[in-house]
Amino acid sequence: MAYQIVKKLSNGGWIKGRRPRVLYLADRNILVDQPKDEYFVQGFGEAVHKLGGGVAKLGRDIYFALYQSLDRQGKQTTGDCKALFEQFDKDFFDLVIVDECHRGSAKDDSNWQRILKHFAFAVQIGLTATPISERDADTYEYFGKPVYEYSLKDGIEDGFLAPYRVRRVNINVDVSGWAPEPGQLDNYGNAIPEREYTQPDFERILAIKERTDVAAQYLTDLLHETGRMNKTIVFCVDSDHAGRMRDALNNLNADLSRQYGGDYVVRITSRDGDPGLAHLGEFKKVDTDTPVIAVTSRLLSTGVDMPMVRNVVIFPRSAR
């Protein structure tokens, strides 16, 4: 959608005598790199540039940037104490597109809003599938009411989004809770506080190995029924939880883990750095077999196109 907006404005002569200057903002590299590489570079070539390093390059038309990069000072490279966004004139950009605008840009006290207010002369478009309206973060307060909405139903009927079926799976301790035996110790020899633990506590206050094993077994059985090479994303609470889930799935699928050199099940989180990004690049491709199961926490939760994914697992259900 962002590419088509920019393309039509550029081809239609929106700014007389030149292409419109566009800033595309997001808060994660994958949300910037995917549209840049797969759409904008293909359509606009060298007019596209990703900002970073504290130095403003003014000779391009379409800029991609992380909020974090724009708010970084350029002192180390230029001797200029200004943040990167402040090195651009306030009227430099004609259009600012904010992807996943329900996150940082919607918070009143966010430094990220400094960037948007600096470029207040530009038309600003916020894109999100999940707008929020909370006391300290309100998408509508900054961007106003939506001027265009494209529903999930429309996306499925038009063939852009996959139809889906929901399976709700209950694990016993999630339903009934769990309490330690008197004097029971954890794996480090520490006494577990005696109280009843419920689903919101699991993987946050304590981790129950058997619970992860049960979830991994259910998913393994499902893949045996539907296709063991069907690409699957598993969302966990955090990186540690994702690591435990990866290990449990590898143990249950040892034959395929050996066959594919450990790439059948992989963890892809911010903690995994460049190896994780390499796995992500392979997982996204339509013509690669592995990785088959990508276990993550939040890295893949929004804004990433995964056309070959057949299963999405949310473990626990309260994971966002």
Secondary structure, 3 states (H helix, E strand, C coil): CHHHHHHHHHHCCCCCCCCCCEEEEECCHHHHHHHHHHHHHHHHHHHEEECCCCCCCCCCCEEEEEHHHHCCECHHHHCCCCEHHHHCCCCCCCEEEEECCCCHHHCCCCCHHHHHHHCCCCEEEEECCCCCEECCEEHHHHHCCCCCCCCHHHHHHCCCCCCCCCCCCCCHHHHHCECCCCCCECCCCCECCCCCECHHHECCCECCHHHHHHHHHHHHHHHHHHCCCCEEEEECCCHHHHHHHHHHHHHHCHHHHHHCCCCCEEECCHHHHHHHHHHHHHHHCCCCCCCCEEEECCCCCCCCCCCCEEEEEECCCCCC
